[in-house]
């Protein structure tokens, strides 16, 4: 753990040529590289965190329209932090302190408490585990409802995959999804549609090109080990990164950064594992219920290739 910075304490992990840094502020993934090659497009220890970069999205990922939802006869009102579209976005734990509860050279576990508050009168404890092995990084996000009433809960994370000297347009993208969520101009879903026959069909690798993506995909095809793999590769196939979606990760958002400011625009591709889709508190209540005492787990990981 290094000296304090604008993003708090820095937790450095190493495994062979792999190096990762996780920060106290929001438990975010700040850095991950293999040797000199960046795997994620992160941020510096004293930089502001822009565009959700590497952040944990709890107790919901993505957007809740108007920040208002109905839950067991209540109608809580969340703060609107995507003001231009009148949405509540990416949860309540991005700007809180996450404290280490376990740490080794290759692994760190951070934890925090989400206290009952206006807009979210529920009580959760959350843990984020980052671990390196020779295959890459595994991230395990858990939450337990320690309150006495059911709570709505969803989770995601917001890593940006680095594209190296290439541009986003040149990179080959593979998304093993059968369905995408069509959204309105506020980023809220209005329909689920098959990807087949559309410009959003990335079931086989193809260049992103000029396509603007801020799109949730679901109905994922999984491999024999139960994982669904989103792949971002450079055109020659010499290197790339697989982001795999494991337990609890039933949706993935792909974002090409078109709305980010200045040098961040289309510099990398966010691939966001999520337990639920956008606006799930309002549209998919059966998916997001977490009973008192119950625990939810989402697991995902990064496998850069070629590896060691």
TORVEX-914431 format. One record per residue (C-alpha): residue number from 1; residue in three letters; x, y, z. Coordinates in pm, 1 decimal, padded with zeros to 6 digits. Last residue first. Layout:
<sites>
(site NUM; 'ala'; (X; Y; Z))
...
</sites>
This chain:
<sites>
(site 308; 'unk'; (00328.5; -01495.9; -02029.0))
(site 307; 'unk'; (00000.3; -01437.6; -02205.1))
(site 306; 'unk'; (-00068.3; -01390.1; -02576.7))
(site 305; 'unk'; (-00322.7; -01287.5; -02490.6))
(site 304; 'unk'; (-00484.5; -01087.2; -02211.9))
(site 303; 'unk'; (-00732.0; -01279.0; -01993.9))
(site 302; 'unk'; (-00953.7; -01045.8; -01791.5))
(site 301; 'unk'; (-01216.0; -01154.7; -01540.6))
(site 300; 'unk'; (-01573.0; -01166.2; -01424.2))
(site 299; 'unk'; (-01760.4; -01281.9; -01116.8))
(site 298; 'unk'; (-02089.2; -01154.9; -00974.4))
(site 297; 'unk'; (-02206.1; -01275.9; -00635.5))
(site 296; 'unk'; (-02524.3; -01202.1; -00438.1))
(site 295; 'unk'; (-02575.2; -01286.9; -00070.2))
(site 294; 'unk'; (-02900.0; -01330.4; 00121.1))
(site 293; 'unk'; (-02944.5; -01231.5; 00485.7))
(site 292; 'unk'; (-03259.0; -01032.6; 00412.3))
(site 291; 'unk'; (-03371.9; -01110.0; 00054.1))
(site 290; 'unk'; (-03209.4; -00957.4; -00253.0))
(site 289; 'unk'; (-03455.9; -00870.3; -00531.2))
(site 288; 'unk'; (-03297.0; -00761.0; -00862.4))
(site 287; 'unk'; (-03425.9; -01014.1; -01115.2))
(site 286; 'unk'; (-03794.4; -01003.0; -01014.0))
(site 285; 'unk'; (-03788.3; -00622.8; -01027.0))
(site 284; 'unk'; (-03706.7; -00615.7; -01399.0))
(site 283; 'unk'; (-03840.2; -00289.4; -01540.9))
(site 282; 'unk'; (-03820.0; -00025.0; -01267.5))
(site 281; 'unk'; (-03521.0; -00147.3; -01066.5))
(site 280; 'unk'; (-03381.0; -00288.1; -01392.8))
(site 279; 'unk'; (-03342.3; 00053.0; -01560.2))
(site 278; 'unk'; (-03040.8; -00074.5; -01755.8))
(site 277; 'unk'; (-02984.5; -00448.2; -01760.0))
(site 276; 'unk'; (-02899.3; -00680.2; -01475.1))
(site 275; 'unk'; (-02598.1; -00859.4; -01327.9))
(site 274; 'unk'; (-02356.5; -00646.3; -01528.2))
(site 273; 'unk'; (-02014.9; -00693.8; -01691.0))
(site 272; 'unk'; (-01902.5; -00368.8; -01855.1))
(site 271; 'unk'; (-01681.2; -00367.7; -02164.1))
(site 270; 'unk'; (-01555.9; -00012.1; -02209.7))
(site 269; 'unk'; (-01364.4; 00030.4; -02535.5))
(site 268; 'unk'; (-01063.3; 00258.7; -02563.6))
(site 267; 'unk'; (-00962.7; 00598.1; -02705.8))
(site 266; 'unk'; (-01302.9; 00664.7; -02865.3))
(site 265; 'unk'; (-01321.1; 01002.4; -02681.6))
(site 264; 'unk'; (-01080.9; 01015.0; -02387.6))
(site 263; 'unk'; (-00864.1; 01286.8; -02543.3))
(site 262; 'unk'; (-01143.0; 01544.3; -02541.0))
(site 261; 'unk'; (-01451.3; 01458.2; -02338.7))
(site 260; 'unk'; (-01639.8; 01128.1; -02338.7))
(site 259; 'unk'; (-01962.2; 01101.1; -02539.2))
(site 258; 'unk'; (-01821.1; 00867.7; -02806.0))
(site 257; 'unk'; (-01664.3; 00634.1; -02552.9))
(site 256; 'unk'; (-01701.3; 00310.0; -02746.6))
(site 255; 'unk'; (-01931.0; 00155.0; -02486.8))
(site 254; 'unk'; (-02019.2; -00216.2; -02464.1))
(site 253; 'unk'; (-02259.3; -00315.0; -02186.1))
(site 252; 'unk'; (-02270.8; -00678.7; -02075.9))
(site 251; 'unk'; (-02558.6; -00873.9; -01927.6))
(site 250; 'unk'; (-02595.3; -01205.6; -01742.4))
(site 249; 'unk'; (-02294.9; -01170.8; -01512.8))
(site 248; 'unk'; (-02407.2; -01356.9; -01199.2))
(site 247; 'unk'; (-02140.8; -01625.9; -01223.8))
(site 246; 'unk'; (-01898.0; -01576.1; -01510.1))
(site 245; 'unk'; (-01838.1; -01317.1; -01778.6))
(site 244; 'unk'; (-01502.2; -01325.5; -01950.7))
(site 243; 'unk'; (-01312.7; -01028.2; -02087.1))
(site 242; 'unk'; (-01070.2; -01157.0; -02347.4))
(site 241; 'unk'; (-00789.1; -00923.7; -02446.6))
(site 240; 'unk'; (-00593.8; -00905.3; -02769.2))
(site 239; 'unk'; (-00268.5; -00981.8; -02941.3))
(site 238; 'unk'; (-00122.3; -01092.6; -03271.9))
(site 237; 'unk'; (-00464.9; -01131.4; -03436.7))
(site 236; 'unk'; (-00360.7; -00911.0; -03727.7))
(site 235; 'unk'; (-00656.9; -00677.1; -03675.2))
(site 234; 'unk'; (-00610.0; -00606.8; -03303.4))
(site 233; 'unk'; (-00836.8; -00803.8; -03074.2))
(site 232; 'unk'; (-01120.9; -00727.1; -02831.8))
(site 231; 'unk'; (-01295.0; -01043.0; -02716.0))
(site 230; 'unk'; (-01611.5; -01082.8; -02507.5))
(site 229; 'unk'; (-01619.3; -01430.0; -02354.4))
(site 228; 'unk'; (-01919.7; -01601.5; -02193.0))
(site 227; 'unk'; (-01818.6; -01837.8; -01914.7))
(site 226; 'unk'; (-01991.3; -02157.2; -01809.8))
(site 225; 'unk'; (-01681.1; -02376.2; -01840.5))
(site 224; 'unk'; (-01819.1; -02537.4; -02158.0))
(site 223; 'unk'; (-01854.8; -02196.7; -02322.7))
(site 222; 'unk'; (-02145.2; -01958.3; -02282.6))
(site 221; 'unk'; (-02364.0; -01786.9; -02539.7))
(site 220; 'unk'; (-02515.8; -01478.4; -02382.4))
(site 219; 'unk'; (-02884.7; -01390.1; -02383.9))
(site 218; 'unk'; (-02778.0; -01030.8; -02308.4))
(site 217; 'unk'; (-02630.5; -00719.1; -02468.5))
(site 216; 'unk'; (-02640.8; -00359.1; -02346.5))
(site 215; 'unk'; (-02531.9; -00087.1; -02587.9))
(site 214; 'unk'; (-02338.7; 00235.5; -02576.4))
(site 213; 'unk'; (-02183.6; 00176.0; -02916.4))
(site 212; 'unk'; (-02111.9; 00425.6; -03192.2))
(site 211; 'unk'; (-02017.7; 00241.2; -03510.7))
(site 210; 'unk'; (-01736.4; 00403.4; -03710.3))
(site 209; 'unk'; (-01554.0; 00070.1; -03758.3))
(site 208; 'unk'; (-01600.9; -00186.3; -03481.9))
(site 207; 'unk'; (-01410.0; -00437.2; -03690.1))
(site 206; 'unk'; (-01541.2; -00794.3; -03699.0))
(site 205; 'unk'; (-01520.4; -01104.3; -03484.3))
(site 204; 'unk'; (-01818.6; -01341.5; -03512.3))
(site 203; 'unk'; (-02118.0; -01304.2; -03278.8))
(site 202; 'unk'; (-02071.7; -00929.9; -03319.1))
(site 201; 'unk'; (-02425.3; -00866.2; -03447.3))
(site 200; 'unk'; (-02495.4; -00503.4; -03360.2))
(site 199; 'unk'; (-02514.1; -00389.7; -03725.1))
(site 198; 'unk'; (-02828.8; -00605.8; -03749.0))
(site 197; 'unk'; (-02906.5; -00938.1; -03918.7))
(site 196; 'unk'; (-02897.7; -01135.8; -03595.9))
(site 195; 'unk'; (-02878.6; -00909.2; -03291.8))
(site 194; 'unk'; (-03223.2; -01013.4; -03171.2))
(site 193; 'unk'; (-03428.3; -00736.8; -03006.9))
(site 192; 'unk'; (-03521.4; -00638.0; -02653.9))
(site 191; 'unk'; (-03727.2; -00318.8; -02640.0))
(site 190; 'unk'; (-03754.5; 00028.8; -02483.0))
(site 189; 'unk'; (-03439.0; 00036.2; -02276.5))
(site 188; 'unk'; (-03324.9; 00365.1; -02119.3))
(site 187; 'unk'; (-03019.9; 00545.1; -02261.3))
(site 186; 'unk'; (-03192.0; 00884.0; -02246.7))
(site 185; 'unk'; (-03230.4; 00901.2; -02627.8))
(site 184; 'unk'; (-03426.8; 00576.2; -02620.5))
(site 183; 'unk'; (-03276.9; 00230.5; -02592.1))
(site 182; 'unk'; (-03274.1; -00096.0; -02786.3))
(site 181; 'unk'; (-03152.4; -00378.6; -02567.3))
(site 180; 'unk'; (-02947.8; -00641.6; -02751.8))
(site 179; 'unk'; (-03004.9; -01012.8; -02790.7))
(site 178; 'unk'; (-02814.9; -01321.2; -02910.7))
(site 177; 'unk'; (-02488.2; -01235.7; -02739.7))
(site 176; 'unk'; (-02136.2; -01374.5; -02781.1))
(site 175; 'unk'; (-01971.2; -01032.5; -02831.1))
(site 174; 'unk'; (-01661.9; -01033.5; -03055.9))
(site 173; 'unk'; (-01486.2; -00709.6; -03145.0))
(site 172; 'unk'; (-01199.8; -00658.6; -03389.0))
(site 171; 'unk'; (-01019.2; -00327.8; -03341.2))
(site 170; 'unk'; (-00968.2; -00085.9; -03628.9))
(site 169; 'unk'; (-01238.1; 00166.3; -03533.6))
(site 168; 'unk'; (-01119.9; 00180.7; -03171.0))
(site 167; 'unk'; (-00787.5; 00308.9; -03298.8))
(site 166; 'unk'; (-00463.8; 00113.2; -03287.7))
(site 165; 'unk'; (-00150.6; 00209.2; -03092.5))
(site 164; 'unk'; (-00270.5; 00011.4; -02790.6))
(site 163; 'unk'; (-00642.7; -00073.2; -02780.7))
(site 162; 'unk'; (-00688.2; -00060.0; -02403.9))
(site 161; 'unk'; (-00999.0; -00220.9; -02256.6))
(site 160; 'unk'; (-01204.7; 00016.8; -02043.4))
(site 159; 'unk'; (-01327.9; -00134.5; -01717.0))
(site 158; 'unk'; (-01672.4; -00034.8; -01581.0))
(site 157; 'unk'; (-01804.8; -00281.1; -01324.2))
(site 156; 'unk'; (-02149.7; -00416.6; -01252.5))
(site 155; 'unk'; (-02396.7; -00479.6; -00974.9))
(site 154; 'unk'; (-02768.2; -00505.2; -00909.5))
(site 153; 'unk'; (-02975.3; -00490.1; -00596.0))
(site 152; 'unk'; (-03331.6; -00416.3; -00490.2))
(site 151; 'unk'; (-03359.6; -00485.8; -00117.8))
(site 150; 'unk'; (-03578.2; -00729.3; 00076.7))
(site 149; 'unk'; (-03640.3; -00615.9; 00435.6))
(site 148; 'unk'; (-03455.8; -00676.3; 00764.2))
(site 147; 'unk'; (-03120.0; -00532.7; 00665.1))
(site 146; 'unk'; (-02790.7; -00719.8; 00636.8))
(site 145; 'unk'; (-02831.4; -00776.9; 00260.5))
(site 144; 'unk'; (-02503.8; -00927.1; 00146.7))
(site 143; 'unk'; (-02299.4; -00809.9; -00150.1))
(site 142; 'unk'; (-02030.3; -00981.7; -00352.3))
(site 141; 'unk'; (-01800.7; -00882.8; -00638.5))
(site 140; 'unk'; (-01539.1; -01131.8; -00758.6))
(site 139; 'unk'; (-01273.9; -01011.1; -01003.7))
(site 138; 'unk'; (-01035.2; -01258.3; -01168.2))
(site 137; 'unk'; (-00722.2; -01136.8; -01345.9))
(site 136; 'unk'; (-00495.7; -01316.3; -01591.6))
(site 135; 'unk'; (-00410.8; -01677.6; -01677.0))
(site 134; 'unk'; (-00090.9; -01695.2; -01468.8))
(site 133; 'unk'; (-00282.4; -01581.9; -01161.1))
(site 132; 'unk'; (-00401.4; -01243.9; -01039.7))
(site 131; 'unk'; (-00678.5; -01178.2; -00786.8))
(site 130; 'unk'; (-00912.4; -00885.1; -00723.2))
(site 129; 'unk'; (-01182.1; -00929.8; -00458.6))
(site 128; 'unk'; (-01455.6; -00671.6; -00407.1))
(site 127; 'unk'; (-01674.2; -00691.0; -00098.0))
(site 126; 'unk'; (-02007.4; -00527.2; -00012.9))
(site 125; 'unk'; (-02215.2; -00493.4; 00303.0))
(site 124; 'unk'; (-02575.5; -00389.9; 00252.1))
(site 123; 'unk'; (-02846.1; -00191.3; 00434.4))
(site 122; 'unk'; (-03153.7; -00060.3; 00255.7))
(site 121; 'unk'; (-03330.7; 00278.6; 00247.8))
(site 120; 'unk'; (-03205.5; 00364.3; -00104.2))
(site 119; 'unk'; (-03351.2; 00696.5; -00221.3))
(site 118; 'unk'; (-03276.0; 00866.0; 00109.9))
(site 117; 'unk'; (-03019.2; 00656.9; 00297.4))
(site 116; 'unk'; (-02966.9; 00312.7; 00448.3))
(site 115; 'unk'; (-02591.5; 00244.1; 00480.3))
(site 114; 'unk'; (-02383.4; 00077.0; 00210.5))
(site 113; 'unk'; (-02090.8; -00074.9; 00395.0))
(site 112; 'unk'; (-01743.6; -00127.5; 00249.1))
(site 111; 'unk'; (-01497.8; -00402.8; 00169.1))
(site 110; 'unk'; (-01172.2; -00456.8; -00017.6))
(site 109; 'unk'; (-01009.0; -00793.4; -00089.8))
(site 108; 'unk'; (-00660.4; -00798.8; -00242.3))
(site 107; 'unk'; (-00473.1; -01073.9; -00425.0))
(site 106; 'unk'; (-00139.8; -01149.7; -00592.7))
(site 105; 'unk'; (00115.7; -01019.1; -00341.9))
(site 104; 'unk'; (-00122.8; -01078.0; -00051.4))
(site 103; 'unk'; (-00404.0; -00867.4; 00094.0))
(site 102; 'unk'; (-00714.2; -00923.9; 00304.1))
(site 101; 'unk'; (-00963.4; -00683.0; 00467.1))
(site 100; 'unk'; (-00866.5; -00373.0; 00271.9))
(site 99; 'unk'; (-01100.0; -00071.5; 00305.7))
(site 98; 'unk'; (-01324.1; 00080.3; 00039.8))
(site 97; 'unk'; (-01381.4; 00455.4; 00080.1))
(site 96; 'unk'; (-01680.1; 00600.7; -00103.2))
(site 95; 'unk'; (-01701.5; 00778.4; -00438.4))
(site 94; 'unk'; (-01820.8; 00492.8; -00659.6))
(site 93; 'unk'; (-02047.3; 00339.2; -00396.2))
(site 92; 'unk'; (-02393.2; 00479.0; -00479.1))
(site 91; 'unk'; (-02500.6; 00323.3; -00807.3))
(site 90; 'unk'; (-02403.3; 00360.4; -01169.7))
(site 89; 'unk'; (-02648.8; 00624.8; -01295.7))
(site 88; 'unk'; (-02955.9; 00804.8; -01166.0))
(site 87; 'unk'; (-03121.4; 00951.9; -01473.9))
(site 86; 'unk'; (-03265.1; 01292.0; -01570.3))
(site 85; 'unk'; (-03096.7; 01283.9; -01913.8))
(site 84; 'unk'; (-02877.3; 01593.5; -01877.8))
(site 83; 'unk'; (-02854.3; 01535.9; -01503.4))
(site 82; 'unk'; (-02681.4; 01201.3; -01511.4))
(site 81; 'unk'; (-02634.3; 01228.6; -01134.2))
(site 80; 'unk'; (-03003.9; 01238.0; -01047.0))
(site 79; 'unk'; (-03024.9; 01163.6; -00674.1))
(site 78; 'unk'; (-03251.2; 00868.2; -00596.4))
(site 77; 'unk'; (-03622.7; 00896.4; -00518.2))
(site 76; 'unk'; (-03783.7; 00605.0; -00333.2))
(site 75; 'unk'; (-04139.6; 00505.4; -00423.3))
(site 74; 'unk'; (-04250.2; 00261.9; -00153.2))
(site 73; 'unk'; (-04520.6; -00004.5; -00177.9))
(site 72; 'unk'; (-04279.3; -00294.0; -00188.5))
(site 71; 'unk'; (-04040.3; -00118.6; -00427.5))
(site 70; 'unk'; (-04141.3; 00139.3; -00688.2))
(site 69; 'unk'; (-03866.8; 00326.2; -00871.2))
(site 68; 'unk'; (-03748.8; 00683.2; -00914.0))
(site 67; 'unk'; (-03411.1; 00802.6; -01034.3))
(site 66; 'unk'; (-03588.5; 00968.9; -01328.7))
(site 65; 'unk'; (-03492.7; 00661.1; -01532.6))
(site 64; 'unk'; (-03254.4; 00428.4; -01351.7))
(site 63; 'unk'; (-02930.4; 00391.5; -01545.0))
(site 62; 'unk'; (-02626.4; 00162.1; -01570.4))
(site 61; 'unk'; (-02526.6; -00063.4; -01284.3))
(site 60; 'unk'; (-02716.4; -00090.7; -00956.2))
(site 59; 'unk'; (-02622.0; -00129.7; -00591.7))
(site 58; 'unk'; (-02335.2; -00092.8; -00681.1))
(site 57; 'unk'; (-02131.2; -00007.6; -00992.2))
(site 56; 'unk'; (-01761.5; -00060.9; -00920.1))
(site 55; 'unk'; (-01533.1; 00175.6; -01111.9))
(site 54; 'unk'; (-01261.7; 00100.9; -01366.1))
(site 53; 'unk'; (-01320.9; 00428.6; -01553.3))
(site 52; 'unk'; (-01669.8; 00556.6; -01473.2))
(site 51; 'unk'; (-01630.0; 00818.5; -01746.3))
(site 50; 'unk'; (-01359.4; 01017.2; -01569.6))
(site 49; 'unk'; (-01180.9; 00935.4; -01242.9))
(site 48; 'unk'; (-00995.5; 01249.5; -01136.3))
(site 47; 'unk'; (-00619.9; 01199.3; -01159.1))
(site 46; 'unk'; (-00392.9; 01164.0; -00856.7))
(site 45; 'unk'; (-00328.3; 00789.9; -00880.3))
(site 44; 'unk'; (-00317.7; 00793.8; -01260.3))
(site 43; 'unk'; (-00597.2; 00654.0; -01474.4))
(site 42; 'unk'; (-00699.3; 00338.0; -01654.5))
(site 41; 'unk'; (-00710.3; 00209.6; -02009.9))
(site 40; 'unk'; (-00698.0; -00160.4; -01933.2))
(site 39; 'unk'; (-00456.7; -00418.9; -02070.0))
(site 38; 'unk'; (-00155.4; -00188.8; -02091.1))
(site 37; 'unk'; (00148.7; -00356.1; -02250.7))
(site 36; 'unk'; (00487.0; -00281.5; -02094.7))
(site 35; 'unk'; (00494.9; -00607.2; -01902.0))
(site 34; 'unk'; (00137.6; -00727.3; -01878.6))
(site 33; 'unk'; (-00070.3; -00435.6; -01754.7))
(site 32; 'unk'; (-00358.1; -00353.3; -01522.1))
(site 31; 'unk'; (-00420.2; -00011.9; -01370.5))
(site 30; 'unk'; (-00684.1; 00182.2; -01177.2))
(site 29; 'unk'; (-00935.1; -00090.5; -01089.9))
(site 28; 'unk'; (-01179.0; 00091.5; -00862.0))
(site 27; 'unk'; (-01256.1; 00012.0; -00497.5))
(site 26; 'unk'; (-01466.6; 00331.2; -00493.2))
(site 25; 'unk'; (-01172.1; 00538.7; -00379.0))
(site 24; 'unk'; (-00937.5; 00291.2; -00207.9))
(site 23; 'unk'; (-00758.0; 00210.2; -00530.6))
(site 22; 'unk'; (-00669.1; -00109.8; -00716.9))
(site 21; 'unk'; (-00337.9; -00143.4; -00900.0))
(site 20; 'unk'; (-00244.0; -00432.9; -01126.8))
(site 19; 'unk'; (00086.8; -00569.5; -01252.9))
(site 18; 'unk'; (00142.7; -00878.0; -01466.8))
(site 17; 'unk'; (00493.3; -00983.5; -01573.9))
(site 16; 'unk'; (00501.7; -01264.9; -01314.8))
(site 15; 'unk'; (00211.8; -01204.9; -01076.1))
(site 14; 'unk'; (00189.5; -00863.2; -00912.8))
(site 13; 'unk'; (-00073.6; -00671.5; -00716.9))
(site 12; 'unk'; (-00053.6; -00310.5; -00596.5))
(site 11; 'unk'; (-00310.6; -00160.2; -00360.6))
(site 10; 'unk'; (-00311.3; 00220.7; -00373.9))
(site 9; 'unk'; (-00458.1; 00418.4; -00082.9))
(site 8; 'unk'; (-00677.6; 00712.3; -00172.3))
(site 7; 'unk'; (-00780.6; 00828.6; -00520.7))
(site 6; 'unk'; (-00634.1; 01176.3; -00462.1))
(site 5; 'unk'; (-00330.4; 01004.6; -00320.6))
(site 4; 'unk'; (-00221.9; 00850.5; 00006.9))
(site 3; 'unk'; (00117.3; 00682.9; 00020.3))
(site 2; 'unk'; (00155.5; 00326.7; -00110.2))
(site 1; 'unk'; (00000.0; 00000.0; 00000.0))
</sites>
